[in-house]
Structures are given as C-alpha cells and as structure tokens.
Amino acid sequence: METQARTSSVIQDPGAVLLISCYELGHRPIGLSRPLRALEAAGFAPEVIDIAVEPLDIEKVERARFIGISVPMHTALRLGVHLLHRIREINSDASICMYGLYATLNADYLLSHGVDFCIAGTDSTQLVALVESIAKEEQSEAQESDFFAELPPLETYAQFEDEGEVQTVGYTETTHGCKHLCTHCPIPPVYNGKFLAVQRDIVLAEIQEQVVEGATHITFGDPDFLNGPTHGLRILRAMHEAFPSLTFDFTTKIEHILKNREHFSEFAHLGCRFVISAVETLNEQVLTILEKHHTRADVAEAIDIVHGAGIALRPTWVPFTPWTTLDDYLELLQFIDMRGLVYHVDPVQYAVRLLIPPGSYLLNRPETKALSLALDETSFSYTWAHPDVRMDELHKTVSALVESDARDGVDTLETFYRIWTLAADMQGQSPPTQRKETHLPAPRLTEAWFC
C-alpha cells in the first residue's frame, strides 16, 4: 500500500519535494531557505530537514518523490554522500539532486554513484526549473497550496557572542559568486570570475523575517560582501533604518578592505561588529600561488583600518600547504600574538590544511603540477604530502590538540600557546612567552568556521 500511495502521488503534493541541508557553517542554511521560498512561490509544497541540527525524518524521506541535497562546501558533500545511501535504503524511487558548489565540482563522481541530477543551484533558479520539468513530465501544473514548511528555529544555530552577551543570529547573502579567481577557492571553477547581485527587496525581506523570529544580529555570508560595495551599502542603510539596533558581520578580501577604507566608519555606525577576511598565510610565495592579491604589509594595514573603525577583524588561515615551512608557521603565530589577535582566531584555523578539489584552479599552477598529487574520489580532493615530514606530523598533532581542547572547553588563549609551544619545540626553539594582557576577547559566532 505504501508503494502504491507514493506512485499515485504527484510532485505538487505536500512533502513530495524534500530539501535537505547537511551543514552550512553553523548558521541557518540559505541552501534551504531560498529554494524553499522559491519552490513555494512556484506552487510547490516542499518539506525541509537540516541534519546539522535535527535528525533525519524517516517519514519525510518516505513521502518524497524528489529530494534535493544542498552541498555548498566540502564537509556538506561528505555528509551528503553518506546520507545518500541511507535515503536510497528508505526510498529507492525518489529522484535525488545534489545542488551547490561542490555538487558541480564533483558531478562526474556523484552521477555515477546514485545521484540523478547535479546543479549549481546557488540562486534556486535551476532547482525550481528542474522540479517544474518533472511536474511537466507528469502532465500536471503546480497548484497553489496552503502548506508551508517550517525551518528549524534560529536558536538552534550558532549565536553571536560579545562581552558575555549572547544574541540570536540570522543569515543572508547579497550576491552569488565572486569576481576574483583565488586558485584554492571552489567558487571560480563554477562562476569563472562572475558575481550576481540578489535583489535588495529579497535580502531585506529575509532579514525582516528573521528579525521577527528573534534575530538581533545578521551574518552576511557572501563569498565577498564588497564585490559590489554600493549594493551592499544600500542594503545596510535600509536595514539600519528599519532595525537601528541590529548588528551584523560580513566577509571580504584584504584588498577590498584597502580599496573601501573610507566606508568602514559607516559600517561601524550601521552596526558592524566584526569582519572576516581570508588572509590564508603571510608567506609571499604562497600568497602568489593562491593568487590572493595581497601582501603581508597589506594584512597589517587592513587590520589597522578595521580596528581603527572600532570593528574586529577575524582573519582566517590555511597554514598547512605544500609550500608553507615550519618557520612560516611560527611566524604566523608570532604575528597573531604581536597584533593581539588570539581571540580573533578560532583555534581550528591553526589546523586547516589546503584542500584541492576536482576542477580547482590550483591544478593549473606550475607549483602544483610539480607535486605528486593523487585524486581520492571518495574524499573529493587531491591528496598531497609535505616535503618536510615534520609539517604533516605537526598538522596531525595540532588537529588532535584543537579537537581535544574544544571538547574540554579550554580557553582559546591557552590552546594558542600550546600550539605555539609544539611548533617551537619541533624547530628546536624555546617556548613562547605568554602575553595574556595583550589579548582581549573579541566578538564572534559560537561555532568555529571551517570548510
């Protein structure tokens, strides 16, 4: 009877379309919220599951005729592939689509391992068109429905923490893609240096909806919020006018901080509490290989600009690459210490290892071609070994330390100096002198950033 009921249903029925998010950096997944609203506007009645904060609902999977799995990043993809097998056990008849950046980069593998469709899907257009095409094949049209799925409450996601206060966080994006071509980034192979602005009214409506739900802080999760600075500023000004007490954070490149320095005092006035920037390394050779288009001196200047406006800069790093030396690693720790940035960096950042996915622009660099790379299809990346075996050993040790300290609730400052002591001992140097008085707590989200 169950199989007969599923066969007789149509894709417009409530729950016939199911969207699943695996992981989106601890915030409410826009890979669910935007496709959900777009499909509802097209007359469908999707259900949603975010397995990062809730269990897999077996009944929802059983009802579905079409299941979309959002995989915008590497961690989400690995979780999604594991989930794929479970879904096939529950519902072997459903069409399964993976959508997002990593679906596009790994389409060949996914399509040969049980996925029916792979699309970029970052603006929902392709996903809606795909579901509509299935409805057309059924010779039926989407009908208006009064069924509306509910996303998990904002309180289940990462919170904004500052000076002992914790606030509820909303999430939105003002653009798709990026105009830059950093070689290690998964975005260039999909967007080829292009970016598209999301209509201001859509972004503001998403913000308003989440404020009604209790959000008092908004994360703008664009790959680079300042790809279109005028567009972003207009949204911020309108947001501040509607919700004067709302705070926010955004992500941008070091070079964009330098180019838009005149706006940072206004960003602070409008409620910006911190800015994330992918510094990656201080090694000039590695910065060139990654085509970051900034220098160590630029990093120091950007910190001064942001901090001078009363905003915290939270740099992110890729300290383990085939070209990064142990001296580079120690220099990075010294820089963070001297600039008083320990509480601006989540400890997991000291353990980040360069990921080279299929299609990566890094594969075109002569420095990468000189490496002995092997594609590990099941991990969706190329494996590499550091020419200095100490660096691979250090990566493993730091990774274990960071995980253990996070589990035990060890203070970030203590973890930092433990890591530094490990690296210094490996290089035969004396342990660092702790400078606790120079490191003040900084605003942050309560979930550490990683891919």
N, C-alpha and C positions, 0 to 999 in steps of 0.2 A: 504493500500500500504506500510506503514511504517513497519508493522509486516512482510509482505511478503519479503521486502528487507532484513530485519535482518535475516530471516530464510534462505534466499538463500546465504547469505554471508558465508565466511569461515574464520577461525581464523587467517589465514595469511594476510587477508586484512588490509590495513592501518586503525588503530584505533580499530580493532576487539579485541585487547588486551589493556586494560586500567589499568595503575598503579596509585594508589592514596596514597599520604602521608598525614598524619593528623598533625603531629608535631614531630620535631627532634631537640629540644633544641635551635631553632633559627638559625641553620645552614642549608645549602643546604642538603637535605636528601639523605644519601647514600642508604637508603631503596628505593629510586627511581633510582638514577644514576647508581648503579651497575646492578640491574636487567634489567634496560633499555638497557644498553650496551650488556649485556649477551643475552637478547632476540633478539636484532638486529643482533648479531653475529650468532644466530641460524636461522636467516632468517625471523623473525617476524618483524612487524612494529607497535610497541606499541605507544600509546599516554600516556601522564602523566599529573597529576594535583597535586599541592601541596596546599591543602586548608588552610595551615598556612599563605600563602602569596597571594593567589588568590582565586576567587570564584569558586564554583563547576560549571563546564561547562556542561550544560544540554545536549548539542548536543554530546559531547564526551561520556557521560553516555549512551545515546540512541543508539549510534553506537556499543557499546562494546558487545562482546559475552562472554568475560572473564574479570573480574575485580579483581585485586589484591589490597588489602588494607594493607599498611605497619603499623604495630603496635609494635614497638620495646620497648615501655615504657607505663606506666600506663595512663598517660594523653592522649597519642595517641590512646590507646584502647578505652577509654571512648568516645573520639571524633569519633572514627571509628564505634562504635556501634550505636551512634546517626546517623551517616552518612549512615549506612547500611539500615535503614528504608527508608530514602529518596531515596536511589538508587533503592530499590525494588519498590517504587512508580513510578519511572521513567522508569525502565527497569526490568520487572519481570522475563524475560527469561535468563538473563545473569547468568553465573556461578560466584560465589563470593568466593574468597580465602582471608583469613587473614593470613599474614605472619609476622614473627618476634618473639621475646622472649615472649611477652605477649599473642600472639596467641597460642603458645604451652602451656603456663601455664593455660590458660582458655579455652582450646579446647572443653571440655565437654559442657560448657555453650554456647559457640559460635555455635557449630554444632547443638545444639537444638534450636537455635534462628535465623535460617535463613542463616547461613554461610555454604557453601558447602565443603570447604576444609580449614584445618588449618595446617600450616607447619612452621618450624623454619625460614627457608628462609634467614638466615643471610649471606650466601655466594652465593646466587642466584641459586645454583645447583638444589635444589628441585623444585624451582619455574619454571625454564626452563623445567625440566623433566615433570612437571605437564602439562604445556602448550603443550609440544610435544606429550604427551599422548593423549590430546584432539584432536590434529591435526591428530594423527594416527587413532583415532576412526572415524574421518571424512573421513578416507582413502585418505588423501592428505598429501603432504610433504611441509615443509616450503620452500618458494622460496625467492631468493634474491629480495630486494626491495630498491628503491632509496628514500623511505620515511624515514625521520628522525625527531623524536620528539625533541622539544627544552625544556630544563629545564628552570625554572624561572631564571632571571639574578642574579648573586651573590649580586648585590647591594640591592636586596630586603630582604636580610637576615641580621643577626647581624653583626656588624662591630667590628674591633679591634680598641681600643681607648687607647692612651698613650700620656701623656704630651700635651693634647689638639689636637693631630692629630688623625684623623680617617682614617682607611685603610680597604680595601675590603678583605674579608676572604674567603678562600677556605677550603675544608674539605675532609679528607680521613681517612682510617683506615688501619693499617698494619697487624692486626691479627683479628681472630674471637675467641670468648670465653675467658676463663681465667683459669689459673691453680690453683687459690685459691678458697676457699669454704666459704667465708664470709656468715654467715647464713641469713642475711637480703637481700642479693643481688639476683636479679631474674636470674642471669646467671648460677649459679651452678646447679639448677634443670634441666637446658637444656643441659649444657655442661659437667657436672659431673667432673669438675676439668681439663678439656682438653682445649687446645687452638691450633689454626691452623694459620700458617703464610700465609699472602697473598703474592703472588709473587711480588718481588721487581719491576719488569718491569711494572706490573699493577698499583702499587701505584705511581710510578714515572710518568707514563702516565697520571694518574688522576691529579696529581699536575701540570704537564705541561699544560694540557688542561685548568685548572682553572687559571693559570698564564696568559695564552693567553687571557682569559676573563677579566683579570684585577686584579686577586688576588695578594696581596702583603704580606699576612700573611696566614699561613696554620694551621688549628686545626687538630691535630691527635686525633681522638675520640675513640681510642681503650679503652676497659674497663681498661686495664693496659698496657701502651706503653712499660714498661720494663719487661713484661713477657718473652720477647725474646730480651734482650738488644743488642746483636750483630746484629740481624736482623734490629732492629730499627736504630742503629748507621750507618749501611751501607747505609740505605735509606737516613738518614740525610746528610751524607757526599756527596752522589751523588746529592742530592737536592741542597746542598750548592755550589757544584762545578758548577752545571748548572745555579743556580739562587742565586748568592752570597748575594744579598740584601734581600732575602726572610726571613721573621721572622716566628716563629711558637710557638705553645704551645702544651702540652700533659698532660695526666692524668696518675698517677701512685700511688702505695701504699706507705705509710710511710716506711714500711720495705724495699721496693725496693730502696728508696732514700738512706737509710743507707747502703744497700749492694752494691750500684753502685755509691757511693760518688765520686769515682775517675773520673767519666765521666762528672760531672756537669760543670767543667770549659770548657770542649769541647762543651757541649750542648750550653753554653753561646756563645762561639766563632762561632758556627754554626747558631746562630740566635734565640735561645730560649729566650722568653721574660717572660713567666710565666708557672708554673706547677700547676695543680690541684691535690689535694690529699684528699681522703675521710677520714678525721680524725674521724668524727662522734661524738665523745664525749671524755671527759677527765676522765670519771668515769671508774675505772679499772674493776669493776664488769660488767658494760655494755659492755666494750671492749671485755671481756671474752665471754659473751653471744653472741655477734656478731662475735666472732672468728676473730677479726681484726689482731691479732698477732703483735700489737704494744702497747706501754705504753705511759703515759703522758710524761715521760722523753724522749722517742723516738721522740715524736712530736716536742719537743723543739730542739732536736738535728737535726732533719730533716730541721726545719726552718733555723737553723744556716748554714747547708750545702748549701741549695738552695740560701739563701740570700747572703751567702759568695761568691757564684759564680756570683753574680750580676743578679740573676734571682728572680722574685717574686714567692712566694708560695701562692696559693689561696686555703685555706682549705675549705672543705665542711663539713656540720654537720647534725646530726639527734638529735637535742636537746630534743625532746619530745619522750620518750619511757616509757613503764610501770614501768621501774626501775630507771629512772632519777629523782632526787629530785630537789626541788627548790634551795637548796644550790648548787647542781651541776650546775644548770642553771646560777646562779650568779657567780660561779667560772669560768665558760666558758667565760662569758662576761668580767670578770676581766683579764683573761688570754689574750684575744684578745686585750684588752686595754693596758696591760703592754707590750705586744710584738709589739705594734704599727701596728696591723693588721686590723684596722677598714675598711680601703679602700681595703683590700684584700678579704673581705667577702661581698657577696651580701646580703642585708637585709633579703631577703626571706629565707635565711638559718636559721635565728633565729626562724622561724615558721614551720620548717619541722617536721612532725610527722611520727613516724615509720609506714611503710606500710608492711602488712603481706599478700602477695598474695597467692592464692592456690598453693600448691606444695612447698612453702617456706621451706628452711632448718630450719628456726626458729621454725617451728612446732615440730621439733624433740628434741628441747632443754627442759630440765625439768622445767626451769624457765617459759617457755611459756606454757607448759602443765598445770602449776599451775594457769594460768589466766582463766578468764571466757570469752572465745572467741566465736564469732558468725560469720559465713560466710555470708556476704552480697553479694549475687551473682551479683546484679546489679552494685555494685561499685567495684567488682573484688578484694575484700580484706576482711580480718577478722577484725571485729570491736573489740576494747578494750577500757576500761575506766581506768584511772589512780587511784590508791588507795587514792591519795591525790587530792581531787576535785579542789584544787587551781591550780594544773598543767593543768588540762583541761580548766579551766577558763582562765589561762594565755595564753594558746595556742590560744584560740579564740580571745583574746584581741590583742595579738601580730600579729596574722594573719590579723586582720582588720586594725591595725595600719600600717603594712608594705604595704598593698594594697593601703591604703589611701595616704601614703607618696609617694609611687611610682607614683600614678596618679597625685599628685600635684607637682612632681619634687623636693621633699625635699632632701636636701643633705644627703648622706649616714651617715655622722658623726652625724648629728642631730637625724636621725632615731635611730641610735645605742644607744645614750644616753637616748632617750625617752623610748626605750625598757628596758634599764637597770633601769631607774627610776621606771617603772611599777613593775618590778620584785622585786626591793629593797623595795618598799612600801608594796608589798604583804607580804614580810618577816619581815616587821617592821624595816627596816634599813633606814639610811639616804640616800638621793640621791647621786649618784656618783659625784666626782669632774671631770669636763671635762678637758681633756688634749689634746686640739686641736693641740698643737705644735708638738706632738709626732707622729701624723698620717699624712703621706704623700700619695698623690694619687698613685695608683698602676695600671699597665697595666691590661686591662680587655676586655671582649667582652660586647657589648652593650645590650645583653639580659641576664637576670639573669638565672642561672642554676636551674632547678628543674625537678623532675620526671614527 
